[in-house]
């Protein structure tokens, strides 16, 4: 089973995880 868009999906998931981490970090940093 060869999926040509497998790499794109992995990259998209990785980017979403990084964005989520950055978002959580910003929430943590901007707390008073």
C-alpha positions in Angstrom: 0.0 0.0 0.0 1.8 3.1 -1.2 0.3 6.4 -0.2 1.8 9.4 -2.1 0.4 11.9 0.4 1.7 10.0 3.5 4.7 12.3 3.9 2.5 15.4 3.5 0.1 14.1 6.2 3.0 13.4 8.6 4.4 16.9 8.0 1.0 18.4 8.5 0.5 16.6 11.8 4.0 17.6 12.9 3.3 21.3 12.2 0.0 21.1 14.1 1.7 19.6 17.1 4.4 22.3 17.0 1.7 25.0 16.8 -0.1 23.5 19.7 3.1 23.4 21.7 3.8 27.1 20.9 0.3 28.0 21.8 0.5 26.3 25.2 3.9 27.9 25.8 2.5 31.3 25.0 -0.4 30.8 27.4 2.0 29.7 30.1 4.4 32.6 29.5 1.7 35.3 29.3 0.2 34.3 32.7 0.7 37.0 35.3 
